Amino acid sequence: MTTDTAKKHSPMESTMHVPHGSVRVATDVISWIAALAAVRVEGVHGLVRPHRQGSDNVLRMSHVHKGVAVKMLDERSLTLDVWCVMDARQSVHSVAKEVQHNVAEMVERMLNLHVVDVNVYVAHVAYSA
């Protein structure tokens, strides 16, 4: 017995319908794409887990995706929260805008999803010698 609820996608993935079936993308994959786009921005020292502060909590590259929270609004649209550690020598406003742009562009281009918002949280500012 199949119900409409059973047919719906999990909130932990995005579903794309293609001519020969469907493609499901896990939110961890979306997090990875967003995280890699964010850390490529000059002025981003790294990412941290949500609600963690301090430069000693910067995620290693193998866990950088944990610095992004994905909220699926429906099958094709989402919001992203990115938790950054910024370089103190850069303009926080400029870097945050670039993070928003890079993350949205990469997710939309690679996955053909609609990014409604990219919220950037500055968890810490890193001072390097």
C-alpha positions as CSV (number, residue, x, y, z in Angstrom):
1,M,0.0,0.0,0.0
2,T,1.5,3.3,-1.1
3,T,0.5,6.7,0.4
4,D,1.3,10.2,-0.8
5,T,3.5,10.6,2.2
6,A,5.6,7.6,1.3
7,K,6.1,9.0,-2.2
8,K,7.4,12.4,-1.0
9,H,11.2,12.9,-0.7
10,S,12.9,13.0,2.6
11,P,13.6,16.4,4.1
12,M,17.2,15.4,4.0
13,E,17.5,15.4,0.2
14,S,16.4,17.2,-2.9
15,T,14.7,15.3,-5.7
16,M,15.1,16.1,-9.4
17,H,12.9,14.5,-11.9
18,V,14.6,13.6,-15.2
19,P,13.3,11.8,-18.3
20,H,14.4,8.3,-17.1
21,G,13.6,8.6,-13.4
22,S,14.7,10.8,-10.6
23,V,17.9,12.0,-9.0
24,R,18.1,12.5,-5.2
25,V,20.8,14.7,-3.7
26,A,21.5,14.3,0.0
27,T,21.7,17.6,2.0
28,D,25.3,16.6,3.0
29,V,26.2,16.9,-0.7
30,I,24.6,20.4,-0.8
31,S,26.5,21.3,2.4
32,W,29.8,20.1,0.8
33,I,29.2,22.2,-2.3
34,A,28.3,25.3,-0.3
35,A,31.2,24.9,2.1
36,L,33.8,24.5,-0.7
37,A,32.4,27.6,-2.4
38,A,32.6,29.6,0.8
39,V,36.2,28.7,1.8
40,R,37.4,29.7,-1.7
41,V,36.5,33.3,-0.9
42,E,39.5,35.4,0.0
43,G,39.0,36.6,3.6
44,V,37.3,33.4,4.8
45,H,39.7,31.8,7.3
46,G,37.5,28.7,7.7
47,L,34.1,27.4,8.8
48,V,32.9,26.3,12.2
49,R,30.0,24.2,13.4
50,P,26.8,26.3,14.0
51,H,26.9,28.1,17.4
52,R,30.5,27.3,18.0
53,Q,32.9,30.2,18.3
54,G,36.6,30.7,18.4
55,S,39.4,30.1,16.0
56,D,40.3,26.8,17.7
57,N,37.0,25.4,16.4
58,V,37.8,25.9,12.7
59,L,36.8,22.7,10.9
60,R,39.4,20.7,9.0
61,M,38.8,20.4,5.3
62,S,37.5,16.8,5.8
63,H,34.7,18.2,8.0
64,V,34.1,21.6,6.5
65,H,30.6,20.8,5.3
66,K,29.5,20.7,8.9
67,G,29.8,24.5,8.9
68,V,26.8,24.8,6.6
69,A,23.2,24.1,7.5
70,V,20.7,23.3,4.7
71,K,17.0,23.9,5.1
72,M,14.9,22.5,2.2
73,L,11.9,24.7,1.6
74,D,10.5,22.3,-1.0
75,E,12.0,19.9,-3.6
76,R,13.6,22.7,-5.6
77,S,14.4,25.5,-3.2
78,L,16.4,26.0,0.0
79,T,18.1,28.3,2.4
80,L,21.7,27.9,3.6
81,D,23.4,29.1,6.8
82,V,27.2,29.4,6.6
83,W,29.2,29.8,9.8
84,C,32.5,31.5,9.0
85,V,35.7,32.6,10.6
86,M,36.8,35.8,8.8
87,D,40.3,37.1,8.3
88,A,40.7,40.3,10.4
89,R,42.4,42.1,7.6
90,Q,39.4,41.9,5.3
91,S,36.1,43.8,5.2
92,V,33.5,41.5,6.9
93,H,30.7,43.0,4.8
94,S,32.6,42.5,1.5
95,V,33.7,39.0,2.3
96,A,30.1,38.0,3.5
97,K,28.6,39.3,0.2
98,E,31.1,37.3,-1.8
99,V,30.4,34.2,0.2
100,Q,26.7,34.7,-0.4
101,H,27.3,35.1,-4.2
102,N,29.7,32.2,-4.5
103,V,27.6,29.8,-2.5
104,A,24.4,30.6,-4.3
105,E,26.0,30.5,-7.7
106,M,27.7,27.1,-7.1
107,V,24.7,25.4,-5.6
108,E,22.4,26.7,-8.4
109,R,24.8,25.8,-11.2
110,M,25.8,22.4,-10.0
111,L,22.4,21.2,-8.7
112,N,19.9,23.4,-10.6
113,L,18.2,24.3,-7.2
114,H,16.8,27.7,-6.3
115,V,18.8,29.2,-3.4
116,V,16.4,31.6,-1.6
117,D,18.9,32.8,1.0
118,V,22.5,32.4,2.0
119,N,22.8,33.6,5.6
120,V,26.4,34.2,6.7
121,Y,27.2,34.1,10.4
122,V,30.5,35.5,11.5
123,A,31.5,33.2,14.4
124,H,35.0,34.6,14.9
125,V,37.6,36.9,13.4
126,A,41.1,35.4,13.0
127,Y,44.2,37.5,13.5
128,S,47.2,36.2,11.7
129,A,50.8,37.3,12.3
